[in-house]
Amino acid sequence: MREGWNRATPVFQLSKKEVETLLHPILPSLKVTEVEIAKGGLANTNLKIQRAEEEQPLLLRFCVRDPSSVVREFRLLELVGAAVAAPHIWHFSRENPINGHPFILMDWIDGVRLETVIDRLSREEIWQLGESLGETLAAIHGFKFEQAGFFDEKLDITSPMEMNGAGLLAYARQCLADAVAVERLGWQLATELLKFLEEENSLLNEWDGKPCLTHADFNGSNILVKNAPEGWKVAAVLDWEFAFSGTPFFDFGNLLRDPLGALPGMADSVASGYTKAGGILPEKWRKMSKLTDLTAWLEFLTRENTGPQLISDCRDQISKTIGKW
């Protein structure tokens, strides 16, 4: 679905010499043989670094969209490292004499992006991978917090949020108070959406689970997978800059957007892997995920640089959610 979505920031390249200069304080003997722009993501720049002295590459990630996220993302990867398949962090820095952007240096993980391989898998392979995705989400959601909200650099909650139905409805009204968002969505669909949420938002009140770590960008471009001896499984979860303390439904809603969510057996296999790993799902978890995911589509509509394809997808997904659920 993300094909045709516009980038929030331009991609940039560094020379081998620039990478060596940047990383000299960390790896003084580093000799770079190749620098390649890594695919995936629409906001930050990720470079694959090949080293003369080592077979295993490194990933150099520049925090461009939100420079303040560098420490938070480092802390989150430290937090989940033993429980979740994620890259090992070597170093992070707010300082950058080459281009000014804060950066994180981490291991390169061998694998393929989920979105590039899923169409080629058999039904059995989709089930294997779906269970691994569910198990991974259960591990992420296993980290609990006292309240929902956004993290500061110490992973303390600085901006508490309501995760119930009233919170969803209030957020929708806030977004649709933006004239640009209403213009992009269309007055009629905006009216239908508010009516739909006024009627359905109370379903979220049935969730009484404790706030949990929410990746908030858990989709095919940020999940690396591999074909292991035991079958297809998650190799690593990338790009933690949007993570916050929330509910499981943000991640389920993101992951199970079309086209992944429409694949036969995908939703059921994800739920199977999740519950086998100890995660708890209410009976109407799919609808709760769809309702929660509306917050993402509404947020897209309020962005200054939202392009025409993303606007079209927002209208399409909001309309489908109202029509089906």
VOBA-989175 format. One record per residue (C-alpha): residue number from 1; residue in one letter; x, y, z. Coordinates in Angstrom, 2 decimals. Example, Ala and Ser with C-alpha at 12.3 -4.5 7.8 and 13.67 -1.06 7.14 Angstrom:
<nodes>
<node pos="1" code="A" X="12.30" Y="-4.50" Z="7.80"/>
<node pos="2" code="S" X="13.67" Y="-1.06" Z="7.14"/>
</nodes>
This chain:
<nodes>
<node pos="1" code="M" X="0.00" Y="0.00" Z="0.00"/>
<node pos="2" code="R" X="2.89" Y="2.37" Z="0.67"/>
<node pos="3" code="E" X="3.86" Y="2.46" Z="-3.00"/>
<node pos="4" code="G" X="3.51" Y="6.02" Z="-4.19"/>
<node pos="5" code="W" X="3.60" Y="7.59" Z="-0.73"/>
<node pos="6" code="N" X="5.86" Y="10.62" Z="-0.69"/>
<node pos="7" code="R" X="8.92" Y="10.82" Z="1.56"/>
<node pos="8" code="A" X="8.85" Y="13.27" Z="4.45"/>
<node pos="9" code="T" X="12.56" Y="14.02" Z="3.98"/>
<node pos="10" code="P" X="15.04" Y="13.54" Z="1.11"/>
<node pos="11" code="V" X="17.42" Y="10.58" Z="1.06"/>
<node pos="12" code="F" X="21.10" Y="11.50" Z="1.16"/>
<node pos="13" code="Q" X="24.31" Y="9.60" Z="0.48"/>
<node pos="14" code="L" X="27.70" Y="9.73" Z="2.21"/>
<node pos="15" code="S" X="31.04" Y="8.85" Z="0.66"/>
<node pos="16" code="K" X="33.27" Y="6.13" Z="2.08"/>
<node pos="17" code="K" X="35.64" Y="8.79" Z="3.39"/>
<node pos="18" code="E" X="32.80" Y="10.68" Z="5.09"/>
<node pos="19" code="V" X="31.60" Y="7.53" Z="6.83"/>
<node pos="20" code="E" X="35.13" Y="6.76" Z="8.03"/>
<node pos="21" code="T" X="35.49" Y="10.31" Z="9.35"/>
<node pos="22" code="L" X="32.12" Y="10.20" Z="11.11"/>
<node pos="23" code="L" X="32.78" Y="6.85" Z="12.76"/>
<node pos="24" code="H" X="36.47" Y="7.35" Z="13.54"/>
<node pos="25" code="P" X="35.88" Y="8.10" Z="17.27"/>
<node pos="26" code="I" X="34.03" Y="4.75" Z="17.55"/>
<node pos="27" code="L" X="35.94" Y="2.60" Z="15.06"/>
<node pos="28" code="P" X="39.34" Y="4.26" Z="14.54"/>
<node pos="29" code="S" X="40.66" Y="1.51" Z="12.24"/>
<node pos="30" code="L" X="37.53" Y="1.36" Z="10.08"/>
<node pos="31" code="K" X="38.07" Y="0.97" Z="6.33"/>
<node pos="32" code="V" X="34.84" Y="1.28" Z="4.35"/>
<node pos="33" code="T" X="34.60" Y="-0.61" Z="1.08"/>
<node pos="34" code="E" X="31.04" Y="0.29" Z="0.12"/>
<node pos="35" code="V" X="28.20" Y="2.58" Z="1.22"/>
<node pos="36" code="E" X="24.72" Y="1.68" Z="0.01"/>
<node pos="37" code="I" X="21.36" Y="3.34" Z="0.69"/>
<node pos="38" code="A" X="19.12" Y="0.81" Z="2.42"/>
<node pos="39" code="K" X="15.59" Y="0.52" Z="1.06"/>
<node pos="40" code="G" X="12.46" Y="1.06" Z="3.14"/>
<node pos="41" code="G" X="11.23" Y="3.90" Z="5.31"/>
<node pos="42" code="L" X="9.87" Y="7.29" Z="4.29"/>
<node pos="43" code="A" X="11.48" Y="9.66" Z="6.78"/>
<node pos="44" code="N" X="15.03" Y="8.79" Z="7.81"/>
<node pos="45" code="T" X="18.13" Y="7.77" Z="5.86"/>
<node pos="46" code="N" X="19.68" Y="4.34" Z="6.46"/>
<node pos="47" code="L" X="23.05" Y="3.38" Z="4.99"/>
<node pos="48" code="K" X="24.51" Y="-0.12" Z="4.71"/>
<node pos="49" code="I" X="28.23" Y="0.02" Z="5.51"/>
<node pos="50" code="Q" X="30.55" Y="-2.68" Z="4.19"/>
<node pos="51" code="R" X="33.86" Y="-2.99" Z="6.06"/>
<node pos="52" code="A" X="37.18" Y="-4.24" Z="4.74"/>
<node pos="53" code="E" X="38.11" Y="-5.96" Z="7.98"/>
<node pos="54" code="E" X="34.73" Y="-7.58" Z="8.70"/>
<node pos="55" code="E" X="32.31" Y="-9.67" Z="6.66"/>
<node pos="56" code="Q" X="29.27" Y="-8.46" Z="8.63"/>
<node pos="57" code="P" X="28.03" Y="-5.01" Z="7.47"/>
<node pos="58" code="L" X="26.77" Y="-2.25" Z="9.77"/>
<node pos="59" code="L" X="23.70" Y="-0.04" Z="9.50"/>
<node pos="60" code="L" X="24.16" Y="3.70" Z="9.92"/>
<node pos="61" code="R" X="20.79" Y="5.31" Z="10.68"/>
<node pos="62" code="F" X="20.35" Y="9.09" Z="10.55"/>
<node pos="63" code="C" X="17.42" Y="10.50" Z="12.55"/>
<node pos="64" code="V" X="16.23" Y="13.14" Z="10.10"/>
<node pos="65" code="R" X="12.48" Y="13.43" Z="10.68"/>
<node pos="66" code="D" X="12.79" Y="13.85" Z="14.44"/>
<node pos="67" code="P" X="16.38" Y="14.49" Z="15.63"/>
<node pos="68" code="S" X="15.28" Y="14.16" Z="19.26"/>
<node pos="69" code="S" X="14.31" Y="10.52" Z="18.65"/>
<node pos="70" code="V" X="17.92" Y="9.30" Z="18.57"/>
<node pos="71" code="V" X="18.23" Y="8.77" Z="22.35"/>
<node pos="72" code="R" X="14.71" Y="7.40" Z="22.69"/>
<node pos="73" code="E" X="15.24" Y="4.87" Z="19.91"/>
<node pos="74" code="F" X="18.56" Y="3.81" Z="21.44"/>
<node pos="75" code="R" X="16.91" Y="3.28" Z="24.85"/>
<node pos="76" code="L" X="14.05" Y="1.32" Z="23.30"/>
<node pos="77" code="L" X="16.41" Y="-1.02" Z="21.45"/>
<node pos="78" code="E" X="18.33" Y="-1.50" Z="24.70"/>
<node pos="79" code="L" X="15.05" Y="-2.30" Z="26.47"/>
<node pos="80" code="V" X="13.74" Y="-4.89" Z="24.01"/>
<node pos="81" code="G" X="17.07" Y="-6.40" Z="22.95"/>
<node pos="82" code="A" X="16.86" Y="-9.63" Z="24.95"/>
<node pos="83" code="A" X="13.18" Y="-10.28" Z="24.19"/>
<node pos="84" code="V" X="12.53" Y="-9.05" Z="20.65"/>
<node pos="85" code="A" X="14.35" Y="-9.73" Z="17.38"/>
<node pos="86" code="A" X="15.95" Y="-6.31" Z="16.83"/>
<node pos="87" code="P" X="19.36" Y="-4.93" Z="15.83"/>
<node pos="88" code="H" X="22.18" Y="-4.70" Z="18.36"/>
<node pos="89" code="I" X="23.24" Y="-1.09" Z="18.94"/>
<node pos="90" code="W" X="26.89" Y="-0.10" Z="18.78"/>
<node pos="91" code="H" X="26.66" Y="3.62" Z="19.40"/>
<node pos="92" code="F" X="24.45" Y="6.68" Z="19.11"/>
<node pos="93" code="S" X="25.36" Y="10.35" Z="18.89"/>
<node pos="94" code="R" X="23.60" Y="13.68" Z="18.82"/>
<node pos="95" code="E" X="26.71" Y="15.18" Z="17.21"/>
<node pos="96" code="N" X="27.53" Y="14.81" Z="13.53"/>
<node pos="97" code="P" X="30.28" Y="16.91" Z="11.88"/>
<node pos="98" code="I" X="29.42" Y="15.60" Z="8.40"/>
<node pos="99" code="N" X="25.77" Y="16.53" Z="7.89"/>
<node pos="100" code="G" X="24.49" Y="17.47" Z="11.34"/>
<node pos="101" code="H" X="21.90" Y="14.71" Z="11.73"/>
<node pos="102" code="P" X="21.98" Y="12.60" Z="14.93"/>
<node pos="103" code="F" X="22.76" Y="8.98" Z="14.15"/>
<node pos="104" code="I" X="22.68" Y="5.42" Z="15.47"/>
<node pos="105" code="L" X="25.17" Y="2.72" Z="14.50"/>
<node pos="106" code="M" X="23.84" Y="-0.83" Z="14.70"/>
<node pos="107" code="D" X="24.30" Y="-4.31" Z="13.32"/>
<node pos="108" code="W" X="23.07" Y="-5.01" Z="9.83"/>
<node pos="109" code="I" X="20.45" Y="-7.77" Z="9.98"/>
<node pos="110" code="D" X="20.31" Y="-10.22" Z="7.10"/>
<node pos="111" code="G" X="16.76" Y="-10.66" Z="5.92"/>
<node pos="112" code="V" X="14.20" Y="-9.39" Z="3.45"/>
<node pos="113" code="R" X="11.49" Y="-6.83" Z="4.05"/>
<node pos="114" code="L" X="8.16" Y="-8.53" Z="4.69"/>
<node pos="115" code="E" X="6.39" Y="-6.45" Z="2.05"/>
<node pos="116" code="T" X="8.72" Y="-7.72" Z="-0.70"/>
<node pos="117" code="V" X="8.27" Y="-11.43" Z="-0.06"/>
<node pos="118" code="I" X="4.75" Y="-12.00" Z="1.26"/>
<node pos="119" code="D" X="3.14" Y="-12.29" Z="-2.19"/>
<node pos="120" code="R" X="5.40" Y="-15.22" Z="-3.07"/>
<node pos="121" code="L" X="4.64" Y="-17.37" Z="-0.03"/>
<node pos="122" code="S" X="2.35" Y="-20.38" Z="0.06"/>
<node pos="123" code="R" X="-0.59" Y="-20.56" Z="2.43"/>
<node pos="124" code="E" X="1.43" Y="-22.77" Z="4.78"/>
<node pos="125" code="E" X="4.36" Y="-20.34" Z="4.72"/>
<node pos="126" code="I" X="2.02" Y="-17.41" Z="5.39"/>
<node pos="127" code="W" X="0.74" Y="-19.25" Z="8.46"/>
<node pos="128" code="Q" X="4.29" Y="-19.88" Z="9.70"/>
<node pos="129" code="L" X="5.24" Y="-16.25" Z="9.24"/>
<node pos="130" code="G" X="1.97" Y="-15.01" Z="10.72"/>
<node pos="131" code="E" X="2.57" Y="-17.00" Z="13.90"/>
<node pos="132" code="S" X="6.10" Y="-15.56" Z="14.14"/>
<node pos="133" code="L" X="4.67" Y="-12.04" Z="13.69"/>
<node pos="134" code="G" X="2.15" Y="-12.71" Z="16.47"/>
<node pos="135" code="E" X="4.85" Y="-14.09" Z="18.76"/>
<node pos="136" code="T" X="6.98" Y="-11.00" Z="18.09"/>
<node pos="137" code="L" X="4.09" Y="-8.69" Z="18.92"/>
<node pos="138" code="A" X="3.44" Y="-10.57" Z="22.16"/>
<node pos="139" code="A" X="7.08" Y="-9.98" Z="23.13"/>
<node pos="140" code="I" X="6.84" Y="-6.26" Z="22.35"/>
<node pos="141" code="H" X="3.53" Y="-5.89" Z="24.20"/>
<node pos="142" code="G" X="4.99" Y="-7.75" Z="27.16"/>
<node pos="143" code="F" X="6.66" Y="-4.53" Z="28.27"/>
<node pos="144" code="K" X="4.10" Y="-2.78" Z="30.48"/>
<node pos="145" code="F" X="3.83" Y="0.79" Z="31.79"/>
<node pos="146" code="E" X="1.76" Y="2.55" Z="34.42"/>
<node pos="147" code="Q" X="0.09" Y="4.88" Z="31.95"/>
<node pos="148" code="A" X="-0.31" Y="5.39" Z="28.21"/>
<node pos="149" code="G" X="1.50" Y="8.17" Z="26.43"/>
<node pos="150" code="F" X="4.68" Y="9.28" Z="24.71"/>
<node pos="151" code="F" X="8.18" Y="8.62" Z="26.02"/>
<node pos="152" code="D" X="10.94" Y="11.05" Z="26.88"/>
<node pos="153" code="E" X="14.62" Y="10.14" Z="26.55"/>
<node pos="154" code="K" X="14.46" Y="8.12" Z="29.78"/>
<node pos="155" code="L" X="11.34" Y="6.27" Z="28.57"/>
<node pos="156" code="D" X="9.23" Y="8.08" Z="31.16"/>
<node pos="157" code="I" X="5.72" Y="9.09" Z="30.07"/>
<node pos="158" code="T" X="5.66" Y="12.84" Z="29.52"/>
<node pos="159" code="S" X="2.41" Y="13.20" Z="27.58"/>
<node pos="160" code="P" X="-0.30" Y="10.91" Z="29.00"/>
<node pos="161" code="M" X="-3.10" Y="9.86" Z="26.64"/>
<node pos="162" code="E" X="-6.55" Y="8.32" Z="26.90"/>
<node pos="163" code="M" X="-6.69" Y="4.98" Z="25.10"/>
<node pos="164" code="N" X="-10.45" Y="4.46" Z="25.57"/>
<node pos="165" code="G" X="-13.31" Y="5.30" Z="23.26"/>
<node pos="166" code="A" X="-13.55" Y="8.88" Z="24.48"/>
<node pos="167" code="G" X="-9.88" Y="9.38" Z="23.67"/>
<node pos="168" code="L" X="-10.37" Y="8.08" Z="20.11"/>
<node pos="169" code="L" X="-13.38" Y="10.32" Z="19.54"/>
<node pos="170" code="A" X="-11.63" Y="13.37" Z="20.97"/>
<node pos="171" code="Y" X="-8.61" Y="12.78" Z="18.73"/>
<node pos="172" code="A" X="-10.80" Y="12.40" Z="15.64"/>
<node pos="173" code="R" X="-12.58" Y="15.66" Z="16.44"/>
<node pos="174" code="Q" X="-9.24" Y="17.38" Z="16.96"/>
<node pos="175" code="C" X="-7.94" Y="16.21" Z="13.58"/>
<node pos="176" code="L" X="-11.15" Y="17.11" Z="11.78"/>
<node pos="177" code="A" X="-11.07" Y="20.59" Z="13.27"/>
<node pos="178" code="D" X="-8.23" Y="21.10" Z="10.79"/>
<node pos="179" code="A" X="-9.73" Y="22.57" Z="7.62"/>
<node pos="180" code="V" X="-7.01" Y="21.04" Z="5.46"/>
<node pos="181" code="A" X="-7.73" Y="17.54" Z="6.81"/>
<node pos="182" code="V" X="-11.47" Y="17.94" Z="6.09"/>
<node pos="183" code="E" X="-10.74" Y="19.23" Z="2.60"/>
<node pos="184" code="R" X="-8.52" Y="16.23" Z="1.89"/>
<node pos="185" code="L" X="-11.01" Y="13.74" Z="3.29"/>
<node pos="186" code="G" X="-14.10" Y="15.42" Z="1.92"/>
<node pos="187" code="W" X="-16.90" Y="16.94" Z="4.00"/>
<node pos="188" code="Q" X="-19.34" Y="14.04" Z="3.48"/>
<node pos="189" code="L" X="-16.82" Y="11.32" Z="4.45"/>
<node pos="190" code="A" X="-15.62" Y="13.39" Z="7.41"/>
<node pos="191" code="T" X="-19.23" Y="13.64" Z="8.63"/>
<node pos="192" code="E" X="-19.77" Y="9.89" Z="8.16"/>
<node pos="193" code="L" X="-16.55" Y="9.15" Z="10.04"/>
<node pos="194" code="L" X="-17.52" Y="11.21" Z="13.07"/>
<node pos="195" code="K" X="-20.96" Y="9.60" Z="13.14"/>
<node pos="196" code="F" X="-19.37" Y="6.14" Z="12.89"/>
<node pos="197" code="L" X="-16.98" Y="6.87" Z="15.77"/>
<node pos="198" code="E" X="-19.73" Y="8.35" Z="17.94"/>
<node pos="199" code="E" X="-21.63" Y="5.07" Z="17.53"/>
<node pos="200" code="E" X="-18.70" Y="2.62" Z="17.79"/>
<node pos="201" code="N" X="-16.01" Y="4.19" Z="20.00"/>
<node pos="202" code="S" X="-17.31" Y="2.62" Z="23.22"/>
<node pos="203" code="L" X="-16.02" Y="-0.79" Z="22.04"/>
<node pos="204" code="L" X="-12.52" Y="0.32" Z="23.06"/>
<node pos="205" code="N" X="-13.72" Y="0.68" Z="26.66"/>
<node pos="206" code="E" X="-13.93" Y="-3.10" Z="26.87"/>
<node pos="207" code="W" X="-10.14" Y="-3.36" Z="26.88"/>
<node pos="208" code="D" X="-8.85" Y="-3.22" Z="30.46"/>
<node pos="209" code="G" X="-5.28" Y="-4.36" Z="29.81"/>
<node pos="210" code="K" X="-2.34" Y="-2.43" Z="31.20"/>
<node pos="211" code="P" X="-0.64" Y="0.05" Z="28.81"/>
<node pos="212" code="C" X="2.09" Y="-1.71" Z="26.85"/>
<node pos="213" code="L" X="4.98" Y="-0.92" Z="24.55"/>
<node pos="214" code="T" X="3.58" Y="-0.20" Z="21.11"/>
<node pos="215" code="H" X="5.90" Y="-0.11" Z="18.10"/>
<node pos="216" code="A" X="3.42" Y="2.10" Z="16.19"/>
<node pos="217" code="D" X="4.99" Y="1.45" Z="12.77"/>
<node pos="218" code="F" X="4.76" Y="-2.35" Z="12.72"/>
<node pos="219" code="N" X="4.32" Y="-3.02" Z="9.02"/>
<node pos="220" code="G" X="5.89" Y="-4.74" Z="6.03"/>
<node pos="221" code="S" X="8.57" Y="-2.11" Z="5.44"/>
<node pos="222" code="N" X="9.92" Y="-2.23" Z="9.02"/>
<node pos="223" code="I" X="9.92" Y="-6.01" Z="9.53"/>
<node pos="224" code="L" X="12.74" Y="-8.17" Z="8.19"/>
<node pos="225" code="V" X="11.97" Y="-11.86" Z="7.71"/>
<node pos="226" code="K" X="13.99" Y="-14.93" Z="6.78"/>
<node pos="227" code="N" X="13.41" Y="-18.51" Z="5.73"/>
<node pos="228" code="A" X="14.87" Y="-20.46" Z="8.65"/>
<node pos="229" code="P" X="15.09" Y="-24.29" Z="8.90"/>
<node pos="230" code="E" X="11.87" Y="-24.28" Z="10.93"/>
<node pos="231" code="G" X="10.09" Y="-22.04" Z="8.40"/>
<node pos="232" code="W" X="9.58" Y="-18.36" Z="7.76"/>
<node pos="233" code="K" X="10.09" Y="-16.15" Z="10.79"/>
<node pos="234" code="V" X="10.78" Y="-12.56" Z="11.86"/>
<node pos="235" code="A" X="14.50" Y="-11.69" Z="11.64"/>
<node pos="236" code="A" X="14.27" Y="-8.17" Z="13.08"/>
<node pos="237" code="V" X="11.90" Y="-5.31" Z="13.84"/>
<node pos="238" code="L" X="13.34" Y="-1.97" Z="12.70"/>
<node pos="239" code="D" X="12.58" Y="1.75" Z="13.11"/>
<node pos="240" code="W" X="11.38" Y="2.30" Z="16.67"/>
<node pos="241" code="E" X="11.16" Y="6.10" Z="16.54"/>
<node pos="242" code="F" X="7.35" Y="6.22" Z="16.81"/>
<node pos="243" code="A" X="7.07" Y="3.76" Z="19.72"/>
<node pos="244" code="F" X="4.99" Y="4.76" Z="22.74"/>
<node pos="245" code="S" X="2.98" Y="3.28" Z="25.59"/>
<node pos="246" code="G" X="-0.43" Y="2.31" Z="24.25"/>
<node pos="247" code="T" X="-2.59" Y="-0.72" Z="23.48"/>
<node pos="248" code="P" X="-1.94" Y="-3.77" Z="21.28"/>
<node pos="249" code="F" X="-4.51" Y="-2.58" Z="18.76"/>
<node pos="250" code="F" X="-2.25" Y="0.09" Z="17.25"/>
<node pos="251" code="D" X="0.22" Y="-2.56" Z="16.08"/>
<node pos="252" code="F" X="-2.42" Y="-5.07" Z="14.96"/>
<node pos="253" code="G" X="-4.21" Y="-2.36" Z="13.01"/>
<node pos="254" code="N" X="-1.01" Y="-1.27" Z="11.29"/>
<node pos="255" code="L" X="0.20" Y="-4.78" Z="10.46"/>
<node pos="256" code="L" X="-3.16" Y="-6.03" Z="9.16"/>
<node pos="257" code="R" X="-3.88" Y="-3.21" Z="6.77"/>
<node pos="258" code="D" X="-4.38" Y="-4.33" Z="3.19"/>
<node pos="259" code="P" X="-2.78" Y="-6.14" Z="1.50"/>
<node pos="260" code="L" X="-1.38" Y="-8.21" Z="4.41"/>
<node pos="261" code="G" X="-4.63" Y="-8.28" Z="6.35"/>
<node pos="262" code="A" X="-6.52" Y="-9.55" Z="3.31"/>
<node pos="263" code="L" X="-4.28" Y="-12.60" Z="2.81"/>
<node pos="264" code="P" X="-6.08" Y="-15.88" Z="3.65"/>
<node pos="265" code="G" X="-5.06" Y="-17.03" Z="7.10"/>
<node pos="266" code="M" X="-2.86" Y="-14.06" Z="7.94"/>
<node pos="267" code="A" X="-5.00" Y="-12.51" Z="10.69"/>
<node pos="268" code="D" X="-5.79" Y="-15.89" Z="12.23"/>
<node pos="269" code="S" X="-2.14" Y="-16.98" Z="12.22"/>
<node pos="270" code="V" X="-1.01" Y="-13.71" Z="13.82"/>
<node pos="271" code="A" X="-3.63" Y="-14.14" Z="16.54"/>
<node pos="272" code="S" X="-2.57" Y="-17.78" Z="17.02"/>
<node pos="273" code="G" X="1.09" Y="-16.87" Z="17.47"/>
<node pos="274" code="Y" X="0.18" Y="-14.01" Z="19.78"/>
<node pos="275" code="T" X="-1.96" Y="-16.06" Z="22.15"/>
<node pos="276" code="K" X="0.46" Y="-19.03" Z="22.13"/>
<node pos="277" code="A" X="3.16" Y="-16.60" Z="23.31"/>
<node pos="278" code="G" X="0.98" Y="-15.39" Z="26.17"/>
<node pos="279" code="G" X="-0.71" Y="-12.39" Z="24.58"/>
<node pos="280" code="I" X="-4.37" Y="-11.72" Z="25.36"/>
<node pos="281" code="L" X="-6.86" Y="-10.77" Z="22.67"/>
<node pos="282" code="P" X="-10.52" Y="-9.91" Z="23.23"/>
<node pos="283" code="E" X="-13.20" Y="-11.44" Z="21.04"/>
<node pos="284" code="K" X="-13.58" Y="-8.31" Z="18.87"/>
<node pos="285" code="W" X="-9.87" Y="-7.54" Z="18.56"/>
<node pos="286" code="R" X="-10.03" Y="-7.07" Z="14.78"/>
<node pos="287" code="K" X="-12.68" Y="-4.38" Z="15.01"/>
<node pos="288" code="M" X="-10.86" Y="-2.72" Z="17.93"/>
<node pos="289" code="S" X="-7.71" Y="-2.68" Z="15.80"/>
<node pos="290" code="K" X="-9.54" Y="-1.15" Z="12.84"/>
<node pos="291" code="L" X="-11.04" Y="1.56" Z="15.06"/>
<node pos="292" code="T" X="-7.66" Y="2.32" Z="16.60"/>
<node pos="293" code="D" X="-5.92" Y="2.41" Z="13.22"/>
<node pos="294" code="L" X="-8.21" Y="5.26" Z="12.17"/>
<node pos="295" code="T" X="-6.01" Y="7.51" Z="14.33"/>
<node pos="296" code="A" X="-3.10" Y="6.90" Z="11.94"/>
<node pos="297" code="W" X="-5.13" Y="7.71" Z="8.82"/>
<node pos="298" code="L" X="-6.43" Y="10.87" Z="10.47"/>
<node pos="299" code="E" X="-2.92" Y="11.92" Z="11.47"/>
<node pos="300" code="F" X="-1.73" Y="11.46" Z="7.88"/>
<node pos="301" code="L" X="-4.43" Y="13.88" Z="6.73"/>
<node pos="302" code="T" X="-3.12" Y="16.62" Z="9.02"/>
<node pos="303" code="R" X="0.50" Y="16.43" Z="7.83"/>
<node pos="304" code="E" X="1.75" Y="19.36" Z="5.84"/>
<node pos="305" code="N" X="3.57" Y="17.27" Z="3.23"/>
<node pos="306" code="T" X="0.97" Y="14.52" Z="2.67"/>
<node pos="307" code="G" X="1.02" Y="13.59" Z="-1.02"/>
<node pos="308" code="P" X="-1.89" Y="12.73" Z="-3.33"/>
<node pos="309" code="Q" X="-1.43" Y="8.93" Z="-3.17"/>
<node pos="310" code="L" X="-1.43" Y="8.90" Z="0.62"/>
<node pos="311" code="I" X="-4.51" Y="11.15" Z="0.71"/>
<node pos="312" code="S" X="-6.26" Y="8.77" Z="-1.68"/>
<node pos="313" code="D" X="-5.32" Y="5.79" Z="0.52"/>
<node pos="314" code="C" X="-6.59" Y="7.62" Z="3.61"/>
<node pos="315" code="R" X="-9.98" Y="8.19" Z="2.03"/>
<node pos="316" code="D" X="-10.11" Y="4.61" Z="0.77"/>
<node pos="317" code="Q" X="-9.19" Y="2.98" Z="4.09"/>
<node pos="318" code="I" X="-11.47" Y="5.19" Z="6.17"/>
<node pos="319" code="S" X="-14.37" Y="4.51" Z="3.81"/>
<node pos="320" code="K" X="-13.71" Y="0.74" Z="3.89"/>
<node pos="321" code="T" X="-13.52" Y="0.72" Z="7.68"/>
<node pos="322" code="I" X="-16.85" Y="2.50" Z="8.00"/>
<node pos="323" code="G" X="-18.46" Y="0.23" Z="5.41"/>
<node pos="324" code="K" X="-17.22" Y="-3.08" Z="6.86"/>
<node pos="325" code="W" X="-17.12" Y="-2.48" Z="10.58"/>
</nodes>
